[in-house]
């Protein structure tokens, strides 16, 4: 019995264990890893990927999938820079709205048109990338705004703005998913869509909202990257979907929906960031770094499949989520 409890505890804590192993390995392999400057750079470099990973976690928990986040990043960045002449607030609102609209389109394609999420978001990815290239004229668009530059490269109380935005994204979405009706409904719909609909939950609407969330997250990531580089590129974010999905899966989020957490995704993100940063310090070529990322993704999928029984649902846990959601809905 004790052995079984220990085994289950190790499974739950596997992202943290993997992170600890990677951190120790990189600290031993290179003396430049465990320095304040390098750790600050690591967080700044992974901020955009982390924000996307947060949104990807929500859509995966809801039983969805989104390949278009990289294209959304690029179009939102281009739109924001193009609108800077009307003021920073208008530019940020416009860029964020771009992500929300793309997410809404994805959600409607999946829930109303009944198109497979992989196919729907793959098509959207291509269309939005084309729109970004057209809007930018095929060239990077340089920003001319001190306030916009401050957004990406500023510091608050000694902490880079990028790190502040990353922490804020994880805190806000984590609290929403854990303590609100929306979060509980997303878990219920992703865990067992049929049971959720029979219980009275509007599963199509909930899934649509998860795509809006990941669309907004991708837009914010694109804005942050553009502000940090002071330029919007229509080709940015080509590996964004891969990084977001890998971080979520490493953190224990299920490809089959209904299982996952923002805390786990943060651990998964740090695993990828530490691994990439350490390989850079060791002078490993980009080709081998890409191979390492692909290997990590394969390991993440394998662990996820073994942990969650190849898509079999935990009916008891799902039923509890639905009952809790319904109880809150009735009282709220």
ZINORTA-V620010 format. One record per run of one state. SS is the DSSP state (H for helix, E for strand, C for the rest). FROM is the first residue (numbers start at 1). TO is the last residue. If there is no record, write none. Layout:
BEGIN
[[SS & FROM & TO] [SS & FROM & TO]]
END
This chain:
BEGIN
[[C & 1 & 1] [H & 2 & 12] [C & 13 & 13] [H & 14 & 29] [C & 30 & 35] [H & 36 & 61] [C & 62 & 68] [H & 69 & 82] [C & 83 & 83] [H & 84 & 86] [C & 87 & 87] [H & 88 & 111] [C & 112 & 116] [H & 117 & 136] [C & 137 & 140] [E & 141 & 142] [C & 143 & 145] [H & 146 & 153] [C & 154 & 154] [E & 155 & 156] [C & 157 & 158] [E & 159 & 160] [H & 161 & 179] [C & 180 & 180] [H & 181 & 191] [C & 192 & 192] [H & 193 & 198] [C & 199 & 202] [H & 203 & 229] [C & 230 & 230] [E & 231 & 232] [C & 233 & 239] [H & 240 & 250] [C & 251 & 261] [H & 262 & 281] [C & 282 & 285] [H & 286 & 307] [C & 308 & 314] [H & 315 & 331] [C & 332 & 332]]
END
